[in-house]
C-alpha cells in the first residue's frame, strides 16, 4: 500500500529519474512531449511514486484517465483474471462476453432513454473519427461543424477538427476537408459580456452554418460539453440546448465529445447532463478504461446501425483486457459514488481557488464542474491578456514541490485540475497549499 501523502526524499528530479531522462534523449523521438523528468515506477490512489521514491500528488490523472485512482483494486483484479484467461481474439473474429457487457453498460449510463448501440475502439481520437463516419453514413451528408478552442485528437481528420495549430497540427497538413469551425460560447472572453454570450454565439453559429455550409449539407455538429485542451471552457448556459434544438430541426447528428469530461468527472456521469441535453451520439475514452486504452461511440440505434456491415471495427477495438478494466472501473464509479465525490472535490477546489483569486489578481477566472476545474491566468491591467509565462512558471513550481499540475488552453494560460476522484480531501488541501506557494514564488 502506498501512503496517500506527498513525500519528497530527493531534489526533483532525483538521480534515477535524471538518468532515465538522459536515456530517453537517445532513443525516444524528440517530437514526443514531456511535462517533466519524473519517471514513475508505482502509483496508487492519487499518489505517484517516482524512481527515487518521491511521492507526488497527481492532479492530472494521466490527462483524465485515472478517475477511479491508480491501481484501483477492482480494475487490477479484473485485468489479472482476464490476462490469465486470454488477452486477445479480436471481437470481429471470435467474439466474447466482455464486449457485449460493456456495450450494455454504455447503453445504461449514457444520456437518453431510447434504444442504443455502441462500437468500441482504442482512443478518443478514434472514437471521434468513427462518430463522424457514422453521422455521414446516416445522413448521407459530408460537412462537419466544430468549434473554436476544440480539441478532438491527432489523426488526420481529428487534427482538422482540432482548433489549435501548435503543437497538434504544425507541419502535418493537408488536412481532411469538409470541416467548418464556428465560435464557441466562451463567456469569459465574449465581447459583449457573459450575459449575452449564449444567444449571440448561437445566432452567429446558425448564420454561418446557413451561409457558409448549408443545413442540408451538414452531417454532424461535434461539441465538447466542457472543452478540454482548449482551456476547460464551459459553454455559456443554454448554448448546448440551442444546438440540440437546431440539430433536431435540420436533421443533423449532435455528437457530444465526452472523452475528457465523461464518467463522473464533472459530478454527473456525463457533462452534457448538466444542461439537460441528450445528444444523438456520445464519444468516450480516457476514464472509461480505468487506466487501459479503450474508447466507444454510443448512441441512437438507428444511427449506429446505419453504416454498412463491417464498416466499423478494428483489430484491438474492445480488447478483452480493456473491456474487463472498463467494466470494473464503471463498477467502482457506481459503488463508490464517484460522481458524488467529484462534486465534493469541486466544492473544495472552488473554495480554495476563490481564496487564491482574491489573493492573486492574475487569476482571471475560475471555471469548470466537479473535479474538472481550471484557472485562467491573465494580465492584471484589465485587458484579460493571456499570461502563458506565469502559467508555465506556476505549473513548474508545483512540480518542484511534488504536485503534478497540467496546463492547457488555446493561449497556454490555463491551469487545469483533474485529480483522481478518490483523492482524499487532505491531499486536495495540500495541493492547494502548494499552488499558493508556487504562485508566490512565480510572482516574486
C-alpha positions as CSV (number, residue, x, y, z in Angstrom):
1,X,0.0,0.0,0.0
2,X,1.2,3.5,-0.9
3,X,0.6,6.0,1.8
4,X,-1.6,8.8,0.4
5,X,0.8,11.6,1.3
6,X,3.2,13.8,-0.5
7,X,6.8,12.9,0.4
8,X,10.0,14.4,-1.2
9,X,13.1,12.4,-0.5
10,X,15.4,13.9,-3.0
11,X,15.7,17.1,-5.1
12,X,13.5,16.8,-8.2
13,X,14.2,15.2,-10.4
14,X,16.2,12.7,-8.4
15,X,19.3,10.9,-9.7
16,X,17.4,7.8,-11.1
17,X,14.9,9.9,-12.9
18,X,17.6,12.1,-14.3
19,X,19.4,9.1,-15.6
20,X,16.3,7.9,-17.3
21,X,15.8,11.3,-18.8
22,X,19.2,11.0,-20.4
23,X,18.4,7.6,-21.8
24,X,15.2,9.0,-23.3
25,X,17.1,11.5,-25.3
26,X,19.0,8.7,-27.0
27,X,16.0,6.6,-28.1
28,X,12.7,8.5,-27.9
29,X,11.6,10.8,-30.7
30,X,12.1,14.4,-29.8
31,X,8.6,15.1,-31.1
32,X,7.1,13.3,-28.1
33,X,6.4,16.0,-25.5
34,X,7.2,15.5,-21.8
35,X,5.9,17.6,-18.9
36,X,8.8,16.8,-16.6
37,X,11.6,14.4,-15.9
38,X,10.0,12.5,-13.1
39,X,9.9,8.8,-14.0
40,X,7.1,6.8,-12.3
41,X,7.6,3.3,-11.0
42,X,4.5,2.9,-8.9
43,X,1.1,4.6,-8.3
44,X,-1.9,4.1,-6.1
45,X,-5.0,6.2,-5.5
46,X,-3.9,9.8,-6.1
47,X,-0.1,9.3,-5.4
48,X,2.6,8.8,-8.0
49,X,5.9,7.3,-6.8
50,X,9.0,8.1,-8.9
51,X,12.1,6.1,-9.4
52,X,13.8,7.8,-6.5
53,X,11.0,7.1,-4.1
54,X,9.4,10.6,-4.1
55,X,5.6,10.7,-3.7
56,X,3.7,13.2,-5.9
57,X,0.1,14.3,-5.7
58,X,-1.4,13.6,-9.1
59,X,-3.6,16.5,-10.3
60,X,-3.5,15.3,-13.9
61,X,-4.8,11.7,-13.7
62,X,-2.9,10.9,-16.9
63,X,-5.0,13.5,-18.6
64,X,-8.2,12.5,-17.1
65,X,-7.7,8.7,-17.3
66,X,-7.2,7.6,-13.7
67,X,-10.6,8.8,-12.4
68,X,-11.0,5.7,-10.3
69,X,-7.5,6.2,-8.9
70,X,-4.3,4.4,-9.8
71,X,-4.2,0.7,-9.3
72,X,-7.9,0.5,-8.4
73,X,-8.4,-2.9,-6.8
74,X,-11.4,-3.9,-8.9
75,X,-9.6,-3.0,-12.1
76,X,-6.4,-4.8,-11.0
77,X,-8.4,-7.9,-10.1
78,X,-10.4,-7.9,-13.3
79,X,-7.4,-7.4,-15.6
80,X,-5.4,-10.0,-13.8
81,X,-8.2,-12.5,-14.1
82,X,-8.7,-11.7,-17.8
83,X,-5.0,-11.9,-18.6
84,X,-4.8,-15.3,-17.1
85,X,-7.6,-16.5,-19.4
86,X,-6.8,-14.8,-22.7
87,X,-5.6,-11.5,-23.9
88,X,-6.9,-11.2,-27.5
89,X,-9.0,-12.8,-30.1
90,X,-10.5,-9.8,-32.0
91,X,-14.2,-9.3,-31.4
92,X,-14.8,-9.3,-35.2
93,X,-13.3,-12.8,-35.5
94,X,-14.0,-14.6,-32.2
95,X,-16.4,-12.5,-30.0
96,X,-16.6,-12.6,-26.2
97,X,-18.9,-11.5,-23.5
98,X,-16.9,-8.6,-22.1
99,X,-17.5,-6.5,-25.3
100,X,-21.3,-7.1,-25.1
101,X,-21.4,-6.5,-21.4
102,X,-19.6,-3.2,-21.8
103,X,-21.9,-2.1,-24.6
104,X,-24.8,-2.9,-22.3
105,X,-23.3,-0.7,-19.5
106,X,-22.8,2.2,-22.0
107,X,-26.4,2.0,-23.1
108,X,-27.4,2.2,-19.5
109,X,-25.1,5.1,-18.5
110,X,-25.2,7.5,-21.4
111,X,-28.0,10.1,-21.7
112,X,-31.2,9.2,-23.4
113,X,-33.9,6.6,-22.8
114,X,-34.0,5.4,-26.5
115,X,-32.6,2.2,-27.8
116,X,-28.8,2.4,-28.2
117,X,-25.9,0.7,-29.8
118,X,-22.2,1.0,-29.2
119,X,-18.9,0.3,-31.1
120,X,-15.6,0.0,-29.2
121,X,-12.3,1.4,-30.3
122,X,-8.9,2.3,-28.8
123,X,-8.5,6.0,-28.3
124,X,-10.6,9.1,-28.0
125,X,-9.5,10.4,-31.4
126,X,-10.5,7.0,-33.0
127,X,-13.9,7.3,-31.3
128,X,-14.5,10.9,-32.6
129,X,-13.4,9.9,-36.1
130,X,-15.8,6.9,-36.1
131,X,-18.7,9.1,-34.8
132,X,-18.2,11.3,-37.9
133,X,-18.2,8.2,-40.1
134,X,-21.4,7.1,-38.6
135,X,-23.0,10.5,-38.9
136,X,-22.1,10.7,-42.6
137,X,-23.4,7.3,-43.3
138,X,-26.7,8.0,-41.5
139,X,-27.3,11.4,-43.1
140,X,-25.7,11.0,-46.5
141,X,-24.1,14.4,-45.9
142,X,-20.4,15.3,-45.6
143,X,-19.9,18.5,-43.7
144,X,-18.9,18.6,-40.0
145,X,-19.2,21.6,-37.7
146,X,-16.7,22.0,-34.8
147,X,-15.9,25.0,-32.6
148,X,-13.1,27.4,-31.7
149,X,-10.8,26.1,-29.0
150,X,-11.9,22.5,-29.7
151,X,-9.6,19.5,-29.3
152,X,-10.7,16.2,-30.8
153,X,-7.4,14.2,-31.4
154,X,-4.3,13.7,-33.5
155,X,-5.5,11.6,-36.5
156,X,-5.7,13.5,-39.8
157,X,-9.5,14.0,-39.5
158,X,-9.4,14.9,-35.8
159,X,-6.5,17.3,-36.4
160,X,-8.7,19.1,-38.9
161,X,-11.4,19.2,-36.2
162,X,-8.9,20.5,-33.6
163,X,-8.6,24.3,-33.4
164,X,-5.0,24.8,-32.1
165,X,-2.1,24.6,-34.6
166,X,0.7,24.4,-32.0
167,X,1.7,21.7,-31.3
168,X,-1.1,19.5,-32.7
169,X,-1.2,20.4,-36.4
170,X,2.0,22.2,-37.3
171,X,3.6,20.6,-40.4
172,X,1.1,17.8,-40.7
173,X,-1.2,19.0,-43.4
174,X,-3.0,18.9,-45.7
175,X,-6.0,18.0,-43.5
176,X,-9.3,16.3,-44.1
177,X,-11.9,18.5,-45.9
178,X,-15.5,19.5,-45.1
179,X,-14.7,20.6,-41.6
180,X,-16.2,24.0,-40.6
181,X,-15.3,25.9,-37.4
182,X,-17.8,28.1,-35.5
183,X,-17.4,30.4,-32.5
184,X,-17.6,28.8,-29.1
185,X,-19.8,30.4,-26.4
186,X,-16.7,31.4,-24.3
187,X,-18.4,33.6,-21.7
188,X,-15.2,34.9,-20.1
189,X,-14.0,36.4,-23.4
190,X,-17.3,37.2,-25.1
191,X,-17.0,40.7,-26.4
192,X,-20.4,42.0,-25.2
193,X,-20.3,40.2,-21.8
194,X,-21.2,36.8,-20.5
195,X,-24.9,37.6,-20.1
196,X,-25.2,37.9,-23.9
197,X,-22.8,35.0,-24.8
198,X,-25.1,32.0,-25.3
199,X,-27.7,33.8,-27.5
200,X,-25.1,35.7,-29.6
201,X,-22.8,32.8,-30.1
202,X,-25.7,30.6,-31.2
203,X,-27.0,33.3,-33.6
204,X,-23.6,33.5,-35.1
205,X,-23.3,29.8,-35.4
206,X,-26.7,29.5,-37.1
207,X,-26.0,32.3,-39.5
208,X,-22.6,30.9,-40.5
209,X,-23.9,27.4,-40.8
210,X,-26.6,28.6,-43.2
211,X,-24.5,31.0,-45.3
212,X,-21.2,29.1,-45.5
213,X,-22.2,25.4,-45.4
214,X,-25.9,25.0,-45.8
215,X,-28.0,23.0,-43.4
216,X,-28.7,20.2,-45.9
217,X,-25.0,19.5,-46.3
218,X,-24.2,19.1,-42.5
219,X,-23.8,15.6,-41.2
220,X,-22.8,16.4,-37.6
221,X,-22.1,19.1,-35.0
222,X,-19.4,17.8,-32.7
223,X,-19.0,19.6,-29.4
224,X,-17.2,19.1,-26.1
225,X,-19.7,19.8,-23.3
226,X,-16.6,21.2,-21.5
227,X,-13.7,21.9,-23.8
228,X,-10.6,20.1,-22.6
229,X,-7.3,21.1,-24.2
230,X,-8.9,24.4,-25.2
231,X,-9.0,25.6,-21.6
232,X,-11.8,23.8,-19.7
233,X,-14.3,26.2,-21.3
234,X,-17.8,25.6,-20.1
235,X,-20.2,26.8,-22.8
236,X,-22.5,29.6,-21.7
237,X,-25.7,28.2,-20.1
238,X,-28.3,27.5,-22.8
239,X,-25.9,27.3,-25.7
240,X,-25.9,23.5,-25.9
241,X,-29.6,23.3,-25.6
242,X,-29.9,25.7,-28.6
243,X,-27.5,23.5,-30.6
244,X,-29.7,20.5,-29.7
245,X,-32.8,22.2,-31.0
246,X,-31.1,23.4,-34.2
247,X,-29.7,19.9,-34.9
248,X,-33.2,18.3,-34.4
249,X,-34.8,20.9,-36.7
250,X,-32.3,20.3,-39.5
251,X,-31.7,16.6,-39.2
252,X,-28.1,17.0,-38.1
253,X,-26.5,14.5,-35.7
254,X,-25.4,16.1,-32.5
255,X,-22.2,14.4,-31.2
256,X,-21.1,15.1,-27.6
257,X,-17.3,14.5,-27.2
258,X,-17.1,13.4,-23.6
259,X,-13.6,11.8,-23.9
260,X,-12.2,14.0,-21.1
261,X,-15.4,15.1,-19.3
262,X,-17.2,11.8,-19.1
263,X,-17.6,9.1,-16.4
264,X,-18.4,11.1,-13.3
265,X,-15.6,13.7,-13.7
266,X,-18.0,16.7,-13.5
267,X,-20.3,15.4,-10.8
268,X,-22.6,13.6,-13.2
269,X,-21.9,10.6,-15.4
270,X,-21.6,12.9,-18.4
271,X,-21.0,16.6,-18.5
272,X,-23.8,17.3,-21.0
273,X,-26.3,16.2,-18.4
274,X,-25.7,19.4,-16.5
275,X,-27.5,21.2,-19.4
276,X,-30.3,18.6,-19.6
277,X,-29.3,17.9,-23.2
278,X,-29.5,14.5,-24.9
279,X,-27.0,14.1,-27.8
280,X,-27.5,11.6,-30.6
281,X,-24.0,10.1,-30.2
282,X,-21.5,10.2,-27.3
283,X,-17.8,9.6,-27.7
284,X,-15.9,8.3,-24.6
285,X,-12.4,7.1,-23.7
286,X,-9.9,8.1,-21.0
287,X,-11.6,7.3,-17.7
288,X,-13.7,4.5,-19.3
289,X,-10.8,2.1,-19.2
290,X,-9.6,2.7,-15.6
291,X,-6.0,3.0,-17.0
292,X,-6.2,0.7,-20.0
293,X,-6.8,2.0,-23.6
294,X,-10.4,1.8,-24.7
295,X,-12.9,4.1,-26.4
296,X,-16.5,4.0,-27.5
297,X,-19.2,5.6,-29.7
298,X,-22.6,5.2,-28.2
299,X,-25.9,6.5,-29.5
300,X,-29.3,6.0,-31.1
301,X,-29.7,2.6,-32.6
302,X,-30.9,3.7,-36.0
303,X,-27.9,6.0,-36.4
304,X,-25.3,3.5,-35.1
305,X,-26.7,0.7,-37.3
306,X,-26.6,2.9,-40.5
307,X,-23.0,2.1,-41.7
308,X,-22.6,-0.9,-44.0
309,X,-21.9,-4.3,-42.3
310,X,-18.2,-4.4,-41.5
311,X,-17.9,-0.6,-41.7
312,X,-16.9,-0.2,-38.1
313,X,-14.3,-2.2,-36.2
314,X,-10.6,-2.7,-35.7
315,X,-8.1,-5.3,-34.6
316,X,-7.8,-4.1,-31.0
317,X,-11.1,-2.3,-30.6
318,X,-12.7,-3.6,-27.4
319,X,-9.8,-5.7,-26.4
320,X,-10.7,-8.2,-23.7
321,X,-8.3,-6.8,-21.1
322,X,-9.6,-3.3,-21.7
323,X,-13.2,-4.4,-21.6
324,X,-12.6,-6.1,-18.2
325,X,-10.9,-3.0,-16.9
326,X,-13.7,-0.8,-18.1
327,X,-16.4,-2.9,-16.5
328,X,-14.5,-2.9,-13.2
329,X,-14.0,0.9,-13.5
330,X,-17.7,1.5,-14.0
331,X,-18.4,-0.7,-11.0
332,X,-16.1,1.4,-8.9
333,X,-17.7,4.6,-10.1
334,X,-21.1,3.3,-9.1
335,X,-20.3,1.6,-5.9
336,X,-18.2,4.4,-4.5
337,X,-20.4,7.1,-5.9
338,X,-17.6,8.9,-7.7
339,X,-20.0,11.4,-9.2
340,X,-20.8,12.5,-5.7
341,X,-17.1,12.5,-4.8
342,X,-16.4,14.7,-7.9
343,X,-19.0,17.2,-6.6
344,X,-17.4,17.3,-3.2
345,X,-13.9,17.8,-4.7
346,X,-15.3,20.5,-6.9
347,X,-16.7,22.3,-3.9
348,X,-13.4,22.3,-2.1
349,X,-11.4,23.3,-5.2
350,X,-13.8,26.2,-5.8
351,X,-13.5,27.4,-2.2
352,X,-9.7,27.2,-2.2
353,X,-9.3,28.7,-5.7
354,X,-11.7,31.5,-4.9
355,X,-9.4,32.4,-1.9
356,X,-6.4,32.3,-4.2
357,X,-8.1,34.5,-6.8
358,X,-8.7,37.1,-4.0
359,X,-5.0,37.0,-3.3
360,X,-3.7,36.9,-6.8
361,X,-5.4,39.1,-9.4
362,X,-3.6,37.2,-12.1
363,X,-6.4,34.6,-11.8
364,X,-8.9,36.0,-14.2
365,X,-11.5,33.2,-14.0
366,X,-12.2,30.0,-12.1
367,X,-14.3,27.6,-14.1
368,X,-15.3,24.0,-14.6
369,X,-17.6,21.5,-13.0
370,X,-16.9,18.9,-10.3
371,X,-13.4,17.6,-10.3
372,X,-12.7,19.2,-13.7
373,X,-11.6,22.7,-12.6
374,X,-9.3,25.3,-14.1
375,X,-8.0,28.8,-13.6
376,X,-7.2,31.2,-16.4
377,X,-4.2,33.4,-16.0
378,X,-4.2,37.0,-17.3
379,X,-2.5,40.3,-17.1
380,X,-3.6,42.5,-14.2
381,X,-4.2,45.6,-16.3
382,X,-7.8,44.7,-17.0
383,X,-7.1,43.6,-20.6
384,X,-7.5,39.9,-20.0
385,X,-4.3,39.4,-22.0
386,X,-3.3,35.8,-21.6
387,X,-0.3,35.1,-19.3
388,X,1.3,31.9,-20.6
389,X,4.6,32.6,-19.0
390,X,3.2,32.9,-15.5
391,X,1.1,29.7,-16.1
392,X,4.2,27.8,-17.1
393,X,6.1,29.1,-14.0
394,X,3.3,28.2,-11.6
395,X,3.0,24.7,-13.0
396,X,6.7,24.2,-12.8
397,X,6.7,25.5,-9.2
398,X,4.1,22.9,-8.3
399,X,6.1,20.2,-9.9
400,X,9.2,21.1,-7.9
401,X,7.1,20.7,-4.8
402,X,5.7,17.3,-5.6
403,X,2.3,18.3,-7.2
404,X,1.7,17.3,-10.8
405,X,-0.4,20.1,-12.5
406,X,-1.2,20.4,-16.2
407,X,-1.6,23.5,-18.3
408,X,-3.9,23.8,-21.3
409,X,-5.8,26.5,-23.3
410,X,-5.6,27.9,-26.7
411,X,-3.4,30.6,-25.3
412,X,-1.4,28.3,-23.0
413,X,-2.6,30.3,-20.0
414,X,-4.9,27.8,-18.1
415,X,-4.0,25.5,-15.2
416,X,-6.3,22.6,-15.2
417,X,-7.1,20.2,-12.3
418,X,-8.1,16.6,-12.9
419,X,-7.4,14.8,-9.6
420,X,-8.5,11.2,-9.3
421,X,-12.0,11.1,-8.0
422,X,-10.8,9.0,-5.0
423,X,-8.4,11.7,-3.9
424,X,-8.6,12.4,-0.1
425,X,-9.6,15.9,0.9
426,X,-6.4,16.3,2.8
427,X,-4.4,15.8,-0.4
428,X,-6.6,18.4,-2.2
429,X,-5.8,20.9,0.5
430,X,-2.1,20.1,0.4
431,X,-2.1,20.6,-3.4
432,X,-3.8,23.9,-3.0
433,X,-1.3,25.0,-0.4
434,X,1.5,24.1,-2.9
435,X,-0.3,26.0,-5.6
436,X,-0.3,29.1,-3.3
437,X,3.4,28.7,-2.7
438,X,4.1,28.3,-6.4
439,X,2.1,31.5,-7.2
440,X,4.0,33.4,-4.6
441,X,7.3,32.2,-5.9
442,X,6.5,32.9,-9.6
443,X,5.1,36.4,-8.9
444,X,8.1,37.2,-6.7
